[in-house]
Amino acid sequence: MKKYFEIGLGLILIIIGLIGGLIPVFQGWVFGIPGLILLSKHSSYAKKVLIWGQRKSGFKK
């Protein structure tokens, strides 16, 4: 049950983040990054995107 909640919440956060990227006043990355973090626990594709973003930004664990 927790797995489905995390996946659903992660998808909702990513959708809000994408919408926020289209609206100039709204910061989409504030919602998109936590969404990717939640999804990366359950999806290898989300984990690859998160690692790619970390490398592009220069942020390391």
N, C-alpha and C positions, 0 to 999 in steps of 0.2 A: 504494500500500500504506500509506503514512504517513497519507493522508487517512482511510482506513477505520479505522486504529488510533486516530486522534484523535477521530473521531466515536464509535466504540465506547467509548473511555475517557470521553469527555464524557457520554455517556448513562449509563454506570455511575455516574459521580460525581453526576449529578443524581438518580438513583434512590436512591443512598445518602443524599444530602442530604434528599430527601423523607422517607425512613424516619427520618432523624435529627430531622426536625421533629416527628415523632410521639412520639419517645422523649424524656422530659424531661431525661435526663442527657447525651444525645448532642447536640452542636452540628451541625445540618444545614447551616448556611450555609457552614461551613468546606469542605464538599465541593461544595455546589451552585454557589457562585460560580466556582471553577476549572472546573467542568463547563460552565457557561455561556460562560466565556472560550474554552474549546476549541471548543465548538460554534459560537460566533459567527464563527469563521473560515470556516465552511462553510454556515451557515444564516442567512438574513436575519431569520427570526423570532427566533432566539436572540440576534441582535445587537440587535434592537429591545427585547427584554426586558432585556438588559444595559444599554442606554442608559437605559431607563425606570428601572431600579434605581439607576443612577448619579445621575439627576436627583432621585429621591425621597430619596436619602441625602445629597444635597448634595455628593457627590464629583465633581470634574471632572478631566479629563485635564490 
